[in-house]
């Protein structure tokens, strides 16, 4: 690197780019290691797919023939290689149960999951920020303590309790909402709302609590710094101090908290999707476990892990970009 | 520092109290009184569930599998305190039996997660070098697999007998405990009293178990509680999906699952087990949050 003093902004940009490239590389490496773990665990299966497909009455010769046809008799590292290159090229193999390409099944379900996650994000993030920041600003006060106990309890609630109570209140007692979330082809706004109100609500309860707690911690960490005291002594209002001075400095940890909670929305939606019969990716994965459809299971697991790593990467990069010390280094 | 000439200079792992300790009940009472209200409520519920897990089946008014009600999903009454379930069995009796599975599996798996996680963390912290590097890389990899997904893959691969569930839930949360225990152990490993022990020529196992471990017990206890909450939620979720505890055995999550058709009637059969899980997990969470050493951080 030729970083002469004259070209400082250029050098700074280079450092930034190099840091981001490093994070991307690390995330990619982790993804490959994760795929190795997922493959190893699901490969330890005692009986294999060929045996399962042919049933008890199959002769050993038949099983061996099918094993050969399915490529199960190759050594594990060869199978891992062909599986991972297939995944990278978008071909996740053939579902053992549905007898169609895994990619096709997933393509049908993934948009549903993303839609549910996006809607939940839209509702949860502003609420979580509001709760987190207001309890940080009232630290030790009555509001803060009440919110602390509330979020602490919400974190530990099982989702099916939240969903069940929501169904009891809104479908059974009030008869406002259907207890099954099926979106018709041409939905009106009203139907759209009816479909998503309860799943989104149930997911929000858990996610908001986590995000709010971490936001509070991040803001409080900043409130203890001398620059906040300085700003307050200068005569700025607490609200202005938080919005103009504290929040920009707390962006890193807050975005990290958001990413961590949001990564939960795809894989963690399992319960909510099951209760409301919502055709998402997580319930697909549960079906894959029940029917031991390994290619489908592996593909779903990899999608969830990839999304998790992607969100963590985004949070990391945001934190790097948002930190002025790194920008002008 | 000449540790060899001053073997007794190393501070005792646990600082001895200046005055003679009061008897256990008195100390426990004082400790309880100092907890905030949320902590007291949490403690009360935790003790309640521990007792239920221990003697619950003895309190059950009816045998666990007996069909005692002619109606299904009947509401709470004097004969059936929590109503009856989808087959006309007594919900209270089934709940008292199921609590044992939920609490027992949760505590067992949390113990497993903490023992393995902390054990490996001590090996990493004392061993340093490539041992530490290898273990930490591996744990970082596993931790980036969402826990429910990891557990589902393992259930699909191995099945879900009680022992397997305990093993799966425990292993799923090993990396989380490892991360915390390693951070604690690495910090302690740099303390003077550990240097002294090392200069004295103590073996690594002694340093890990007698010098480092006793000093991290308090935060580890809090982490144990947290793992317990996660694991109870995970196992209940698995049972709710039909992938956890298999019939005829049933934990609280299974009870919610088998009575799901009662939701339209608002039957206590579905609400009560779900509420039971919630009171268990929420109260552990409240208790951990109220523990005194947390306030110092």
Interface residues (C-beta under 8 A of the other chain):
Chain A: X30 X33 X34 X37 X38 X41 X42 X43 X44 X45 X148 X149 X152 X153 X155 X156 X157 X158 X159 X160 X161 X164 X165 X167 X168 X171 X172 X173 X179 X263 X264 X267 X268 X270 X271 X274 X275 X285 X286 X288 X289 X290 X292 X294 X297 X298 X300 X301 X304 X305 X308 X309 X312
Chain B: X38 X137 X140 X141 X142 X144 X145 X146 X148 X149 X152 X153 X154 X155 X156 X157 X158 X229 X233 X236 X237 X240 X241 X242 X243 X253 X256 X260 X263 X264 X265 X266 X270 X271 X274 X275 X277 X278 X281 X282 X284 X285 X286 X289
